Amino acid sequence: MIGATMRRTILCVFLAGCASGAGSLPLENPAALLSPLTRQSVWSVVDSPNAPPGTDGLYDDQLNGVSGTGPNDVWAVGDVCCYPQGTQEYYHGLILHWNGSKWRVVPFAKDEPADTYLHGVAAVSPNDAWAVGNAPYPNNQAVAEHWNGKKWSAVPTPYIYNNGELLSVVAISSNNVWAAGEGNFSAILEHWNGTSWSFVPAYTYGLTILTSIAATGPNDVMAIGTYYSISSFLFAEHWNGSAWTYEPPVNSFYSAGFYGLTAVSRDRYWAVGYGEPSQAQQVPQTVTEYWNGSWKLVPSPNKDPKGSYILNNTLYGVAAESPKDVWAVGAWTYYPGSGTFRSLFERWNGKAWKVQQGPPSLESSNNSAENELLNLTKLPSGQLWGVGNQTIPPNCCSETLTVQGRP
């Protein structure tokens, strides 16, 4: 499944994780922490539809982003292959909506470019949501689509010469929306002011890809990702209301990258991803870092049930219930077998990150079954939703995956 993910995402980084040397964090009262029993079995898989198969009778569906305004209004976006246009077959955006009882496929924008992948979504209200992505054909341009309560429509974004993609979006209000990604081999940040999208100068150097963006208000926005030189390194920049400034993460890895970001409160963020510990140990391991004016590396566990192996562990999404209750999701390599992937769940309890039990159906011993979670969101009601993809034998292809958490 990671192969499918890497085939579709533009950042061709091989995920991973954690190391030691975390800075100190303000800890909550241990007596107020959740008991171990409450950390068990809080997740369940929720049936989600797939787009109709193409002319070859096959489909390849994946969900990359999720956002909602309440228990009856949740959006999930991704992509699906294949549908015909002329003599070619293309991917197109896949959009699902949760109405409180079930997921349904919602038509993507009629004016969507022919070959579109949707990576992120941000819901402002039931009548106002944004989805962003890119259209590789014919010249890999950034894509933005807007929901007005009745339909999705494509909205023009600034032209980017030589590739452009938007990988994440955050909505502060209906006229204050930020999107982050990569264009012309540099970080790009775009802003919606209620009328149009425009470029805002980003802090960038070298090849930089911004993979996630989060905010608490108009003067507190964070964007994270990866920059590349000899190897790949963690990257972050912060908006204070007037300019973007570089906020150096702890880069104590041979290779590393950020994928997921969440705001806990003003000037408080968690970022997750992967890190390869050394040149001799180039196996992705989980990474979690905390920002409260500067980044601190916080130890995070890896799922490795057989001690003789060092397994690939990567975190893709993160969402905060409170300063002492933060969830992260991703994927880990399942052994014994061929090295297939299983969804990974971790939780911060105010003191430490711990691996959590996921739905039993995602921890199958069938080596032909794969699944991974690529994004996570928390609703105002406290519910958590995670999205990704799965392969359920004997099916040959990727299907949508949605999980709900009720901590």
SULJO-V455346 format. One line per field, one symbol per residue. phi: phi as a letter, one per 20 degrees, with the letter a starting at -180 (. if undefined). Layout:
phi=???
//
This chain:
phi=.fgffffeeeeedegrccbdnfffcfeefgfefffgffeeledbfdgcfcfgfffemdbbdbddbbabdafdbcdccabbcccebmedccfbfdcdcddocbecfdgfgfefggccdddbbcdebgdbbcccabcgdebldfccccddocbecfcgcgfcfmnabddbbcdebfdbcdccrbblmcfccccddocbebfcgeebbmeccedbbbbdafdbccccrbcccfcdcfbbbcddocbecfcfffddcfbaaeccbbeeagmccdccrbbegbfecedgcfcccdccobecfdgcecebfdgfddefcbddcbbdeagdbcdccabceecfpenfdcfdcccedncbecfdfeggfedfeffeecabddabbdegfofdcdcabbddgefecfcfcccddcf
//
